[in-house]
Amino acid sequence: MCGITGAYALTELGKEFHSKLDAAIATMSLRGPDGSGKYMEKSTALGHARLAIIDTSASANQPFADGTGRYTIVFNGEIFNYREVQQELTDFNPRTTSDTEILLQGYIEWGEKVLDKLNGFFAFAIHDKETDELFLARDRMGIKPLLVYQDENAIVFGSEMKSLIAFGIPKVIDKDSQFLYHQFNYTPYPETIFKNVVELEPGTWFKVQGSKVQSGSYWQIPKPTASKTKLTYEKAQKKLQELMEKSVQRRMIADVPLGSFLSGGIDSSIIATLAARQTDKLNTFSIGYADEPLFDETHYAEAVAKKIGSNHTVFKLTNDDLYADLHDVLNYIDRPFADSSALPVHILCKHTRKHVTVALSGDGADELFSGYNKHAAEFRARNLGIKEQVVAALKPLWFLLPASRNSSIGNRVRQLQKFSEGVSLGPKDRYWNWASFWQDEEVDKLIRDKVDKDELKGRKERLTAELGTTNDLDEVLYTDLHQVLRNDMLTKVDLMSMANSLEVRVPFLDHEVVEFACSLPENFKITSTIRKRILQETFRADLPEMLFKRPKHGFEVPLLNWFKDELNSLIKDDLLSRKLIDEQGIFNWNAVEVLLNKLHSNDPGDSATHIWNLIVFQTWWKKYIRQ
């Protein structure tokens, strides 16, 4: 796991970017604290910051060149099946034991076809000195990021936006992307907050030679309309267990200490259980919330740890601990991203890194197997019973009651409002409504400049293209895999783990597991009484029974209290002050003032979430735009 960056000059003027390479590499010091290197040849400049995981010797440092010196690679990620790939190579004697060398030699022998052979997560760039061709590629699920800027003079790329900014790219905010950021707390890929900067899409490659640019796709998530498995439920369970065992086993390779996150939920418990079978004494880690007992699930994690015999460590957090990390999180974010659960993830990664360099996680299972509350709500909306009809009919009542994410009763009211509002909508509009933290008309009032409605409509159509194509929940899971998983969950884990120089591996997102999960019929995943059905029932005998009787809690960071107390001055006198709002010319002061008043009212609703969204944006704007 590392950071990569670089530039390809399309013209002589474009070579001016090469002079900024050292600055771009320096921005990634936390991603790669174990060393850095650079390479410049012809049109290409490559930079690398290393976090050593496999073959930690200096001989595996990057940029890494093949024996002839013709090809040079910078690589972020891991190839878990590199030993199998090595066996397919002809007449090759490696100089290292690193997966980097095998990846490079595979490209030399097979070109972009090497991507079909890889099992791992990665973003890499390879330069051919002889032809002056630069080749970029990203893993199938988009676990590792790769941002690309292009103008008439150069192509610039990097693992993080801050490396592109260090190259001196124009920082022109894309208004449509900003609009969507306020709605979702992230900017849906491939567009980013800046014009002319995109994310290289997962499962794709990109190459440039001279002025010729090409791109292609080598893998896609199977569409919901794809044919389903003919396996019986029992045989599908057996197949799932085999695939998960193989996936975890692959992800245990490392030449540094390795452990596993263990929250006490089903997903991380499955991963930790399977990992414990591969090692003598697995290290497991969880966080508990001393000030929020409703959300403290450490006793579930401890029960799993006892059952699997792991060396378990619990980090007990107070709200003061969360607050103490707030500024570190805000400072690391280099493009607007407002999922507040990044705070506890950052703390978990920070403390885990004191013990290990690699951690396994259970991310991806909810999107693959239908684990979210909204999936159960969507199932009920498509299979209306008497109870659901009554909730829908009482819609006017729910909107008379105070809703909030900051109490169990207020959150229940919020859910009733969302359900009664969404049940009458079609699949596309319901998904958009339930995924949004701000509705279109609210963002319209917030932002001064009017956005291109046709452009926004086009993006919305693209993001919801598969909804309404089937009669079951697979179309929602498919959309979540593209939107929620890639834009939110994976972005959050990458940012917060890399801020602490920790590599996080996600066994549920092995592409063989993903393909199999997408082939399962809806009733294998969800019914009126159970979510993640096949996952729960396949591994039930391996886990403590108490895990299957627990309610599903999502942890809400105590934003509302902070905004009224510790952060009140920062909000009122700085980030959301009338002075700064007027100076920016981005937001309408009246809309901001209404939001601030609601925050301090008896019915705060989602105002704390909205304020956090603006705090993240304002902090980012002051650091990267104003200066």
Stockholm file with secondary structure:
# STOCKHOLM 1.0

chainA/1-627         MCGITGAYALTELGKEFHSKLDAAIATMSLRGPDGSGKYMEKSTALGHARLAIIDTSASANQPFADGTGRYTIVFNGEIFNYREVQQELTDFNPRTTSDTEILLQGYIEWGEKVLDKLNGFFAFAIHDKETDELFLARDRMGIKPLLVYQDENAIVFGSEMKSLIAFGIPKVIDKDSQFLYHQFNYTPYPETIFKNVVELEPGTWFKVQGSKVQSGSYWQIPKPTASKTKLTYEKAQKKLQELMEKSVQRRMIADVPLGSFLSGGIDSSIIATLAARQTDKLNTFSIGYADEPLFDETHYAEAVAKKIGSNHTVFKLTNDDLYADLHDVLNYIDRPFADSSALPVHILCKHTRKHVTVALSGDGADELFSGYNKHAAEFRARNLGIKEQVVAALKPLWFLLPASRNSSIGNRVRQLQKFSEGVSLGPKDRYWNWASFWQDEEVDKLIRDKVDKDELKGRKERLTAELGTTNDLDEVLYTDLHQVLRNDMLTKVDLMSMANSLEVRVPFLDHEVVEFACSLPENFKITSTIRKRILQETFRADLPEMLFKRPKHGFEVPLLNWFKDELNSLIKDDLLSRKLIDEQGIFNWNAVEVLLNKLHSNDPGDSATHIWNLIVFQTWWKKYIRQ
#=GR chainA/1-627 SS CEEEEEEEESSTGGGGGGGGHHHHHHTTTTTCBTCEEEEEETTEEEEEEECCCSSCSGGGCSSEECTTSSEEEEEEEEETTHHHHHHHSSSCCCSSSCHHHHHHHHHHHHGGGGGGGCCEEEEEEEEETTTTEEEEEECTTCCSCCEEEECSSEEEEESSHHHHHHHTCCCCBCHHHHHHHHHHSSCCSSBCSBTTEEECCTTEEEEEETTEEEEEESCCCCCTTSCCCCCCHHHHHHHHHHHHHHHHHHTTCCSSCEEEECCSSHHHHHHHHHHHTTSSSCEEEEEEETTCGGGCCHHHHHHHHHHHTCEEEEEEECHHHHHHHHHHHHHHCCSCCCCTTHHHHHHHHHHHTTTCSEEECCTTHHHHHTCSHHHHHHHHHHSCCHHHHHHHHTHHHHTTSCCBSSSHHHHHHHHHHHHHHHTTSCHHHHHHHHHCSSCHHHHHHHBSSCCCHHHHHHHHHHHTTTTTSSSSTHHHHHHHIIIIIIIIIHHHHHHHHHTTTCEEECGGGCHHHHHHHHHSCHHHHCCSSCSSHHHHHHHGGGSCGGGGSSCCCCCCCCHHHHHHTTTHHHIIIIITCHHHHHHHCSBCHHHHHHHHHHHTSSCCBTHHHHHHHHHHHHHHIIIIIIC
#=GC SS_cons         CEEEEEEEESSTGGGGGGGGHHHHHHTTTTTCBTCEEEEEETTEEEEEEECCCSSCSGGGCSSEECTTSSEEEEEEEEETTHHHHHHHSSSCCCSSSCHHHHHHHHHHHHGGGGGGGCCEEEEEEEEETTTTEEEEEECTTCCSCCEEEECSSEEEEESSHHHHHHHTCCCCBCHHHHHHHHHHSSCCSSBCSBTTEEECCTTEEEEEETTEEEEEESCCCCCTTSCCCCCCHHHHHHHHHHHHHHHHHHTTCCSSCEEEECCSSHHHHHHHHHHHTTSSSCEEEEEEETTCGGGCCHHHHHHHHHHHTCEEEEEEECHHHHHHHHHHHHHHCCSCCCCTTHHHHHHHHHHHTTTCSEEECCTTHHHHHTCSHHHHHHHHHHSCCHHHHHHHHTHHHHTTSCCBSSSHHHHHHHHHHHHHHHTTSCHHHHHHHHHCSSCHHHHHHHBSSCCCHHHHHHHHHHHTTTTTSSSSTHHHHHHHIIIIIIIIIHHHHHHHHHTTTCEEECGGGCHHHHHHHHHSCHHHHCCSSCSSHHHHHHHGGGSCGGGGSSCCCCCCCCHHHHHHTTTHHHIIIIITCHHHHHHHCSBCHHHHHHHHHHHTSSCCBTHHHHHHHHHHHHHHIIIIIIC
//
